[in-house]
């Protein structure tokens, strides 16, 4: 009986040792797997950074600026103004309101739509370093009927326009970058297309 008990004890100890070795081996494999994963992530991000740098170098300065201006206008039109009411939520909403409900006050007691559009565009575009340092701009917005044709103001009998920035850029003959965007809006006058244009030109030294 003693011999059997001794043999069983030895077997148990042997199994315990093997189990401990297996656990250590598993932990080691997990640590190695984590290390390999970290290295792979570093390699992927490093490769992506190199690719993006190489991709950026394929653009010339005019191409880069053109892309910059188009993305700037797109972000301006989609900019969240901070107000929750539907007439002022996005800048494109506020533009529509400025044309057809210009006296509407954003948030109930805030600035009028027209005033808010003016202030927001100046602050937003002016905050971009490339524009602020080296370029002047003109933002132009106008509504059009869905069936085509400009919307005429009933008091002035002229096409509706909102112009913000350097007004001379509209007619002056200099090298310009022009970006265009449009959004469809439902207004008090019916469905309209709001067309926005951003004209940018380099400042003279």
Secondary structure, 3 states (H helix, E strand, C coil): CHHHHHHHHHHHHHHHHHHHHHHHHHHHHHHHHHHHHHHHHHHHHHHHHHHHHHHHHCCCHHHHHHHHHHHHHHHHHCCECCCCCCCCCEHHHHHHHHHHCCCCECCCCCCEHHHHHHHHHHHHHHCCHHHHHHEEEEEEEEEEECCCCECECCCCCCECCEEEECHHHHCCCCCCEEEEEEEEEEECCEEEEEEEEEEEEECCC
